[in-house]
Amino acid sequence: MFEVITLGSGSAGNSMLVRGASTAFLVDAGLSARQLSVRLQACGVQVEDLSGVLLTHEHQDHCGGLKVLMSRYRFPVYCNPLTARAMSDAGFPHANWQLFQNGSAFTLSEFSILPFQVPHDAADPVGFRISARGACLGVLTDLGYATRNIFDVLKGIHGLFIETNYDEAMLQRDLRRPWSVKQRIQSRHGHLSNTAAARVVEELDAPDLRHVILGHLSKDCNSPELAETCVRSSLATRRRDAAVYCAGQDVPSPVFGLI
């Protein structure tokens, strides 16, 4: 068994549940501790039964519920040294950090986890290639562009979580964001647009790709319809029949089985 469920994804918080035959863990914990507990229970998982949390980076929308969880439970938090330092500087407890090195795989029960560096304006942000029993999931959230190394690491994956943060035209029309913020979002250390994410999906060397989960959508500068249409068009170009799903902020996704 290798199952993936997004508990919530968007500007207000991000977290994903990965579940195997004998373990369950989170990728990020950006929802409140209460919401994480409620949504995990809806998926049949208790917080105390988690084997850990993989942390992509230290921004609030990816770790917002973690301080409370770490004060109540003793599961490990997996991150690289610079992210751990940034978390500690922000007042997170020092206990239970399990440090990894970017580019070096480690095991978590039946899973092999390969963290890799991504370009984003955080201390040392990463994506993950998560593998078990021959199935592989790629996690790409919060990055300004896809480097060559990212394409190399994610060759042959069967599932992909990728951010489709904004629609270019909607971002330019948005009156609430100053030009400096728009520049930061569009920069090479910002976020992926629908078009940029679709280009990644199109160029990815993954002939057996079965699931593409879109996430981290801006509430003001994107819509599920725009994101899905853009990515489906790229999949059609490559004649791939992968299912496309747009993760929401408020409710868990369906279960995506990779085995």
N, C-alpha and C positions, 0 to 999 in steps of 0.2 A: 504494500500500500504506500502510495506517495500522493498526498492530497494537499491542495493549496486553497485557502479561503482568504480573501481580503476582508478584514474586519471593518475597515474604513479607509478612504483615501481622498485627500484633497488638501486645500490650504489650511484647514482647521485641525488636521491630524491624520497620521498615516500608521497603519499597522497591518501585518499579514501573518496569518497562521499557516505554518507548514507542519503536516502531520504524517508520521510514518507508522509502521506496524507496532513499534514499541516506544515511540517518543513523539512529543509535540513541542514546537518552539515558535517564538515570534521573530519576525523581521521588523524591527522598529516597534516603538511603543508610544506613539504620538497622541493617542487618544487619552482621555482621563482614565485614572485607575478604575473608577467605577464603571465607565463604559467598556473598558477592556474586559473587566470581570463579567459584565452582563452579556457581552457579545460572545465571549468565549463559552459561557454557559449555554448560550443558544446553539453553539457548535458541539456541545457535549464535552467540553474541556473545562476543568477547574484551574484557576490560576496557580494553585499550589502544585499542580501536576506538571507544569511546564518544565522542560529541561533547560531553558535559558532564553535569552533574547539576543539576537544578532543586531548590532547597531550600525547603520550606514554612516551616520554623522550626528553631530551634536545639536542641530537646530531643533527648536522647540516643537515644531510640528512632527518631529520624529522621535522625540524622547519625553514629551510632556507628561506622560503618566508614569514614567520610570522611577522618579524619586520616591513616590509613595509606594510603588510596588517593591522597591528595594528595601524600604523600611519595614515591610511586612513579611516578605518572603526571602528565601536565601538562594534562589536560583542564580546561576552565573549570567553575567552580561559580557558578551563577546564583542570586542572592538580593538582597534589598533592603538598604539601608545599615545599618539597625538590626540586622538579623540578622547581617550581616557583622561588625559591631562586637561583638556577643555571641559570635560564633564566635572572633574574634580574642582577646577577653578570656579565652576558655576554652583558649587555646593553639594554635589552629589556624593553619597557615601563612598568611601574608599574600598569597602569590602566587595568581594565576589567579582572583581574584574578578571576576565580571562583574555589575555592579550594575544592577538595574532599579528602576523606580519603580512602586509600586502603582497600578493603573489605566491604565498605559501599555503597550501591546503591543510586543513585540519579536520578531525572527525568529531561529530556529535552524534553519539549512538550509531544508527545505521547510515547516517548521512555523511557525505564528504562535502566540505564547504571550502570554496576557493574565493577569497576576497581579492578584489582588484581595484586599483585607483581609478577614480572618475574625476573629471574637471568640474568643480563646483566651489562656491565661495564659503567653504568650511575648513576646519583644521586639516583634516586628511580624509575626505569622503571616499566611500567605496561602493561598488556594486558586488553582487555575489553570483557565483555559479554553484548551485546546490544540486547534488547528485545522490541517487540511491537506486540500487538494483538496475542500473543501466539507463535510468531516466534522468533528465537534467532540466532544471529550471534556471533561467537567467533573470536577475533582478536589477533593473536600471531605473533608479528613481533619483531625481535631482542631479542633472548634469547639463552642461552647456552645449556639449557636442560629443559625438562618439569617436573616440580615438581608434587608431588602427589596432591597438592592443585589445580593446573591447571586442572588436569583431573577431579577433583570434581566439580570445578566451571563450566566447559564446558560440563557437562552431558546434553544430550538431545538436543544439538544445531542442527540447520537445515542448517547452512552455516558456513564455516570456512575459514578465511584468515590466512595462515601460511607461514612463511618464509622457503624457500628452498635455502639457501644462496650459498652453494658450493657442488661440487662433490669432494669426498675425494681424488681420484686419480689425478684429475686436479689440486687441491690445492697443492699436494705434488710435482707435476711436474713444477709448476709455478716458473719461475726464477726471476721474478721481486719483489717478496715478500720475505723479509728476514725471517729466521727461527723464530725469536721472534714474528713477525706479524702472521705467520702461527699458532704458539702456542696460541696466543691471540684469533684468530678466532675459533680455535677448543676447547678452554677452556670452563669450565662450566659457564663462564660469557661472552661468545662470541656469536656465531651464530649457527643455526641449519644447518646441512648438509642435503642433499637429504634423506639419509638413516635414520637420526634421525627424520626428519619431517614425513617420511613415517611410522616410528614406532609409532609416536604420533597418526597419523590418524588411524592406525590399532588398537591401544589400546583404543581409545576414545570410551566412552559409549554413542553413539549417533546413534541409529538404524534408525532414520529418516533423517540422514544427506543427503542433496541434492546437495550442491555445495561445492567444495573445490577449493579455489583460492590460487595459489602458487605465492609467491612474494619475493622481495628483493634478486633476483638472482645476483650473482657476474658476471660482464661482462667477466672477464678473467677466472674464475674457475668454470663455470657451463654453462649449456645450457638448454633451455626449454624442449628439447627432453629428456635429461637425467632426469630432475626433474619430468616431467610428467610420464615417464615410471616407475620410482621408486615408485611414490605415487599410480599410478594405480595398480601396482602389489600388494601393501598392501591392497587396497580396494577390489581387487579380492579375496584375502585371507579371508576377512571377508564377502564375497559375497554381497558387497554393490554396488549399481549402481549409486553412486553419480557422477555428472559430474565434471571433473577436467579441470581447466583453468589456464594457466600460464600468470600472469600479466606482461606487458612490461613496459619499461622505457619511451617510447616516445609517446604513444597514449593511450587514455582511453580504458578501457575494454568494452565489452558488458554490458548490464544491467542484473544484477542477481536479480530476484524476489524471495523473501522469503515468500510472501503471495500471 
